[in-house]
Amino acid sequence: MHTSIAFTERLAHAGIAPSVGSVADAYDDALAESTIDLFKTELINRRGPWKSFTDVEFATAEWIDWYNHHRLHGALGHTSPAEYETAYHHQHTRANEPVSA
């Protein structure tokens, strides 16, 4: 219970809305589940059958790199998640810099 309260407070402090609903409702873990489904559809099912666990590990690393650095996301202004995050941190770092006289 304490962890969930601290987590909720941290999200609020950072201006982030939680992506899960209340316990046992249909929205629990929705973001994780939709990402896992995308991973299975785009990689596991499309490129299988797999010869070894190592093949799956390497393909997973490649897919995660693509997902974070090359995939353009409409909700992020058609930028990759990595580009969006970099721009966000750059903007907030500059906003918090002291103004020199």
LUMDO-32114 format. One record per residue: residue in three letters; x, y, z of N, C-alpha, C in turn; residue number from 1. Coordinates in steps of 0.1 Angstrom, whole numbers, plus 5000, padded with zeros to 4 digits. Last residue first. Layout:
N
R type   nx   ny   nz  cax  cay  caz   cx   cy   cz seq
R  ALA    X    Y    Z    X    Y    Z    X    Y    Z NUM
...
This chain:
101
R type   nx   ny   nz  cax  cay  caz   cx   cy   cz seq
R  ALA 5224 5377 4846 5221 5392 4845 5232 5398 4836 101
R  SER 5208 5346 4838 5220 5354 4841 5218 5369 4838 100
R  VAL 5185 5326 4853 5187 5337 4843 5199 5345 4847  99
R  PRO 5191 5291 4858 5190 5305 4863 5192 5315 4852  98
R  GLU 5170 5266 4843 5183 5273 4844 5181 5287 4850  97
R  ASN 5146 5255 4838 5150 5255 4852 5164 5262 4854  96
R  ALA 5143 5255 4811 5133 5262 4818 5138 5264 4833  95
R  ARG 5163 5237 4803 5165 5251 4800 5155 5260 4808  94
R  THR 5151 5214 4813 5164 5218 4818 5166 5232 4816  93
R  HIS 5128 5212 4797 5127 5214 4811 5140 5218 4818  92
R  GLN 5140 5209 4771 5131 5220 4774 5130 5223 4789  91
R  HIS 5154 5185 4775 5161 5197 4771 5153 5210 4774  90
R  HIS 5133 5167 4781 5143 5170 4791 5151 5183 4788  89
R  TYR 5119 5168 4756 5113 5172 4769 5123 5175 4779  88
R  ALA 5139 5159 4738 5133 5173 4737 5127 5177 4750  87
R  THR 5141 5133 4748 5153 5142 4747 5148 5156 4747  86
R  GLU 5115 5123 4743 5120 5124 4757 5132 5133 4758  85
R  TYR 5114 5124 4715 5105 5132 4723 5110 5134 4737  84
R  GLU 5134 5107 4708 5135 5121 4704 5126 5129 4713  83
R  ALA 5123 5083 4719 5136 5088 4723 5138 5103 4720  82
R  PRO 5099 5079 4704 5099 5082 4719 5112 5087 4724  81
R  SER 5101 5099 4674 5103 5087 4681 5102 5090 4696  80
R  THR 5073 5119 4661 5087 5117 4665 5089 5104 4672  79
R  HIS 5047 5127 4657 5054 5119 4647 5069 5120 4649  78
R  GLY 5038 5137 4681 5041 5147 4670 5049 5140 4659  77
R  LEU 5031 5117 4697 5043 5124 4700 5047 5134 4689  76
R  ALA 5010 5103 4685 5007 5111 4697 5019 5119 4702  75
R  GLY 5024 5089 4665 5015 5100 4662 5012 5109 4674  74
R  HIS 5057 5081 4664 5045 5079 4672 5036 5092 4669  73
R  LEU 5080 5062 4646 5074 5075 4647 5060 5073 4654  72
R  ARG 5107 5043 4656 5093 5043 4653 5087 5057 4656  71
R  HIS 5134 5047 4665 5131 5048 4651 5116 5049 4647  70
R  HIS 5137 5042 4692 5145 5052 4685 5141 5055 4671  69
R  ASN 5120 5023 4704 5123 5035 4711 5130 5046 4703  68
R  TYR 5117 5003 4684 5105 5009 4690 5108 5022 4697  67
R  TRP 5144 4997 4678 5135 5003 4668 5124 5010 4674  66
R  ASP 5151 4986 4703 5159 4998 4697 5150 5005 4687  65
R  ILE 5133 4965 4704 5133 4975 4714 5140 4988 4709  64
R  TRP 5143 4949 4682 5129 4955 4682 5128 4966 4692  63
R  GLU 5169 4942 4691 5167 4950 4679 5153 4957 4678  62
R  ALA 5161 4927 4714 5170 4939 4715 5169 4948 4703  61
R  THR 5148 4906 4700 5141 4915 4710 5148 4928 4712  60
R  ALA 5168 4894 4686 5157 4900 4679 5149 4910 4688  59
R  PHE 5183 4884 4708 5189 4894 4699 5178 4901 4691  58
R  GLU 5164 4866 4719 5170 4877 4727 5175 4888 4718  57
R  VAL 5159 4848 4698 5148 4857 4703 5154 4868 4711  56
R  ASP 5184 4836 4696 5178 4843 4685 5167 4853 4689  55
R  THR 5185 4824 4722 5194 4835 4718 5189 4843 4706  54
R  PHE 5166 4804 4719 5163 4814 4728 5172 4826 4725  53
R  SER 5164 4794 4684 5169 4793 4698 5165 4805 4706  52
R  LYS 5148 4795 4662 5157 4784 4663 5162 4782 4677  51
R  TRP 5113 4803 4658 5127 4806 4663 5135 4794 4665  50
R  PRO 5091 4806 4630 5095 4800 4642 5110 4803 4645  49
R  GLY 5090 4843 4635 5092 4829 4639 5089 4819 4628  48
R  ARG 5083 4868 4626 5096 4863 4623 5099 4849 4627  47
R  ARG 5056 4872 4635 5060 4875 4621 5073 4868 4617  46
R  ASN 5055 4866 4662 5047 4858 4653 5052 4860 4639  45
R  ILE 5075 4884 4673 5075 4870 4676 5068 4862 4665  44
R  LEU 5070 4911 4660 5082 4904 4660 5081 4889 4662  43
R  GLU 5043 4920 4659 5053 4926 4650 5066 4918 4649  42
R  THR 5029 4905 4679 5025 4906 4665 5036 4910 4656  41
R  LYS 5045 4909 4702 5042 4895 4697 5038 4896 4683  40
R  PHE 5045 4937 4704 5058 4929 4703 5055 4916 4697  39
R  LEU 5017 4941 4708 5024 4947 4696 5037 4939 4694  38
R  ASP 5014 4928 4733 5007 4924 4721 5013 4929 4708  37
R  ILE 5030 4945 4749 5034 4930 4747 5027 4925 4735  36
R  THR 5016 4968 4747 5030 4968 4742 5034 4953 4739  35
R  SER 4992 4961 4760 4992 4965 4745 5006 4965 4739  34
R  GLU 5002 4955 4785 4996 4945 4777 4995 4948 4763  33
R  ALA 5011 4980 4794 5020 4969 4793 5015 4958 4784  32
R  LEU 4986 4995 4793 4998 4999 4785 5008 4987 4783  31
R  ALA 4970 4980 4812 4966 4981 4798 4978 4985 4789  30
R  ASP 4971 4974 4839 4982 4970 4831 4979 4971 4816  29
R  ASP 4936 4977 4842 4949 4973 4849 4959 4969 4838  28
R  TYR 4913 4982 4829 4924 4990 4825 4937 4987 4832  27
R  ALA 4892 4966 4840 4897 4963 4826 4909 4971 4822  26
R  ASP 4901 4961 4875 4892 4966 4864 4899 4963 4850  25
R  ALA 4918 4953 4896 4909 4943 4889 4899 4948 4879  24
R  VAL 4921 4985 4910 4925 4970 4911 4914 4962 4904  23
R  SER 4916 5011 4886 4916 5006 4900 4918 4991 4899  22
R  GLY 4939 5015 4859 4927 5019 4866 4928 5013 4880  21
R  VAL 4969 5031 4846 4961 5019 4851 4949 5024 4859  20
R  SER 4985 5051 4841 4979 5045 4829 4971 5032 4834  19
R  PRO 4985 5083 4857 4987 5069 4857 4979 5062 4846  18
R  ALA 4999 5112 4843 4987 5105 4847 4990 5090 4847  17
R  ILE 5024 5134 4855 5021 5122 4847 5008 5115 4853  16
R  GLY 5037 5153 4869 5027 5157 4860 5023 5146 4851  15
R  ALA 5054 5147 4890 5060 5148 4877 5050 5152 4866  14
R  HIS 5036 5145 4911 5046 5156 4911 5053 5158 4898  13
R  ALA 5021 5123 4902 5015 5136 4903 5025 5147 4903  12
R  LEU 5041 5103 4905 5035 5106 4892 5029 5120 4892  11
R  ARG 5045 5105 4933 5056 5108 4924 5051 5111 4910  10
R  GLU 5020 5096 4942 5025 5110 4945 5036 5114 4936   9
R  THR 5020 5070 4933 5010 5079 4928 5014 5093 4931   8
R  PHE 5042 5060 4948 5042 5060 4933 5032 5070 4927   7
R  ALA 5032 5062 4974 5044 5069 4970 5045 5070 4955   6
R  ILE 5010 5044 4971 5008 5058 4975 5020 5067 4971   5
R  SER 5023 5020 4965 5014 5026 4956 5011 5041 4959   4
R  THR 5039 5017 4989 5045 5018 4976 5036 5025 4966   3
R  HIS 5019 5013 5008 5028 5025 5009 5034 5027 4996   2
R  MET 5008 4988 5000 5000 5000 5000 5009 5012 5000   1
